[in-house]
Amino acid sequence: MEAVFTNTIFSISVLIISIIIHEVAHGYAAFMLGDVTAKLSGRLTMNPLKHIDPVGSVLLPGLMILTQSNILFGWAKPVPYNPHNLRSKRWGEAIVAAAGGVTNIFIALLFATIAQVSFANGFQSYGELSLVVSFINLFLGMFNLLPLPPLDGYTVLRGVLPLSLNHSLRRFEDHIAHMGIFGLVLFLFVFSLFFSIPFFAFVRYIFSLIT
């Protein structure tokens, strides 16, 4: 029982930190492209107090882990940026949106390598902990890059499509955003009902390849 509690606390901690890194990556991408909004807002920091959303960063992820949900979903306070300040008007939003998920996938690959090295040298516990970090970041990164609103992948898709389609997708994205928590609940319901099982299986397959 104690081991289960410890593993749960570790998993929640890893998820919270990974979500924060995800948001900071968005801010740094925007900063590198010329927008200082995140920096002026004090959000280019790993200080969790600047990023944690009590529901999205703690309560919801904790409940999902405790109930062994098929998905790991959570969010921090979005890092603000102004797309009009980005040097790249054509690709800027797509780059900023992709930065969070790409960073999580990079962390997943890094800790998958650490796990392999740890197991090869007899450090079993370090290897197992590294696998947890790798899997959570892989899931978080791939999930956020799905081309569905309100996820980052939808913004990436919108950013790489022709401008005529971009405007149509933005209107739909704005409509979902205006629904607030109801839009989020609707998205989670639809995803859990139709997509969670195949997506989870796909992530597990990719995880087996990198580990």
C-alpha positions in Angstrom: 0.0 0.0 0.0 2.8 2.4 0.9 4.5 1.6 -2.5 1.3 2.4 -4.4 1.0 5.7 -2.5 4.6 6.6 -3.2 4.3 5.8 -6.9 1.1 7.8 -7.1 2.7 10.9 -5.5 5.8 10.5 -7.8 3.6 10.2 -10.9 1.5 13.3 -9.9 4.7 15.3 -9.3 6.2 14.3 -12.6 3.0 15.2 -14.4 2.8 18.6 -12.7 6.5 19.4 -13.5 6.0 18.2 -17.1 2.9 20.4 -17.6 4.9 23.4 -16.3 7.8 22.6 -18.6 5.3 22.3 -21.4 3.9 25.8 -20.7 7.4 27.4 -20.3 8.4 25.9 -23.6 5.5 27.8 -25.3 6.7 31.0 -23.6 10.3 30.6 -24.6 9.3 29.8 -28.2 7.3 33.0 -28.4 10.2 34.9 -26.8 12.7 33.5 -29.3 10.3 34.7 -32.1 10.2 38.2 -30.7 7.3 38.3 -28.3 8.1 39.3 -24.7 4.6 39.0 -23.2 5.5 35.8 -21.3 8.7 37.3 -20.0 7.0 40.5 -18.8 4.3 38.4 -17.1 7.0 36.5 -15.1 6.1 33.2 -16.7 9.5 32.2 -18.1 10.3 30.4 -14.8 10.0 27.0 -13.4 8.5 28.3 -10.2 5.3 26.2 -9.9 3.4 29.0 -8.1 3.5 31.0 -11.3 1.9 28.2 -13.3 -0.2 25.8 -11.3 -3.9 25.7 -11.8 -5.5 24.0 -8.7 -7.9 22.0 -10.8 -6.0 21.3 -14.0 -2.5 20.8 -12.4 -3.4 18.9 -9.3 -7.0 17.8 -8.8 -7.8 16.4 -12.2 -4.4 14.6 -12.9 -4.5 13.2 -9.4 -8.0 11.8 -9.9 -7.0 10.3 -13.3 -4.0 8.5 -11.8 -5.9 7.3 -8.8 -8.7 5.9 -10.9 -6.2 4.5 -13.5 -7.8 6.4 -16.3 -6.9 5.6 -19.9 -5.7 9.2 -20.4 -3.5 11.6 -18.4 -4.8 15.1 -18.9 -4.1 18.3 -17.1 -3.2 21.9 -17.7 -1.4 24.8 -16.1 -2.3 28.5 -16.4 -1.7 29.2 -20.1 1.5 31.2 -20.8 0.3 34.4 -22.5 1.8 35.5 -25.8 0.8 38.0 -28.5 0.8 36.4 -32.0 1.0 39.8 -33.6 4.4 40.3 -32.0 5.9 37.1 -33.6 8.5 37.7 -36.3 7.2 34.8 -38.3 3.6 35.8 -39.2 3.1 32.7 -41.3 4.5 30.0 -39.0 4.9 31.7 -35.6 1.7 30.4 -34.0 2.3 26.9 -35.2 5.9 27.0 -33.8 4.8 28.3 -30.4 2.0 25.7 -30.2 4.2 22.8 -31.1 7.0 23.8 -28.7 5.2 22.4 -25.6 4.5 18.9 -27.0 7.8 18.7 -28.8 9.6 19.5 -25.5 7.7 16.7 -23.7 8.6 14.2 -26.4 12.2 15.2 -26.2 12.1 14.6 -22.4 10.5 11.2 -23.0 13.3 10.2 -25.4 15.9 11.5 -22.9 14.5 9.5 -20.0 14.0 6.5 -22.1 17.7 6.6 -22.8 18.5 7.1 -19.1 16.3 4.1 -18.3 18.1 1.9 -20.8 21.5 2.9 -19.4 20.3 2.4 -15.8 19.0 -1.1 -16.5 22.2 -2.0 -18.4 24.3 -1.0 -15.4 22.1 -2.7 -12.7 20.4 0.5 -11.4 16.9 -1.0 -11.5 15.1 1.6 -9.4 16.5 4.5 -11.4 15.5 2.7 -14.6 11.9 2.2 -13.4 11.6 5.9 -12.3 13.0 7.0 -15.6 10.4 4.9 -17.4 7.6 6.7 -15.5 9.0 10.1 -16.5 9.4 9.0 -20.1 5.9 7.6 -20.4 4.2 10.5 -18.8 6.0 13.0 -21.1 5.4 10.9 -24.2 1.7 10.7 -23.4 1.5 14.4 -22.6 3.4 15.4 -25.7 1.5 13.2 -28.1 -1.8 14.0 -26.6 -1.3 17.8 -26.8 -0.3 17.5 -30.5 -3.5 15.8 -31.5 -5.2 18.1 -34.1 -8.3 18.6 -32.0 -9.5 21.8 -30.2 -8.6 23.0 -27.6 -5.3 21.1 -27.9 -2.0 22.6 -29.3 -2.1 20.3 -32.2 -5.2 22.0 -33.5 -3.3 25.3 -33.5 -0.4 23.7 -35.3 -2.8 22.4 -37.9 -4.4 25.7 -38.3 -1.0 27.4 -38.6 0.3 25.2 -41.5 -2.9 25.3 -43.5 -3.7 27.9 -46.2 -5.0 31.2 -44.7 -8.6 30.6 -46.0 -8.8 27.4 -44.0 -6.9 28.9 -41.1 -9.7 31.5 -40.6 -12.4 28.8 -40.6 -10.6 26.7 -38.1 -9.9 29.7 -35.9 -13.7 30.5 -35.7 -14.4 26.9 -34.7 -11.6 27.1 -32.1 -13.0 30.4 -30.7 -16.4 28.8 -30.5 -15.0 25.9 -28.4 -13.1 28.4 -26.2 -16.2 30.5 -25.5 -17.9 27.3 -24.2 -15.4 27.4 -21.3 -15.5 24.4 -19.0 -18.4 22.9 -20.9 -16.3 22.8 -24.1 -13.5 21.0 -22.1 -15.9 18.5 -20.6 -17.4 17.8 -24.0 -13.9 17.3 -25.5 -12.9 14.9 -22.7 -16.2 13.0 -23.0 -15.8 12.5 -26.8 -12.2 11.7 -26.6 -12.7 9.2 -23.8 -15.6 7.5 -25.6 -14.2 7.2 -29.1 -10.4 7.8 -29.1 -8.8 7.1 -25.7 -8.3 3.3 -26.2 -6.7 3.4 -29.6 -4.7 6.4 -28.7 -3.5 4.8 -25.5 -2.5 1.7 -27.4 -0.6 3.8 -30.0 1.3 5.6 -27.2 2.2 2.3 -25.6 3.5 1.0 -28.9 5.7 4.1 -29.4 6.8 3.8 -25.8 7.9 0.2 -26.4 9.9 1.3 -29.4 11.8 4.0 -27.6 12.5 1.9 -24.4 
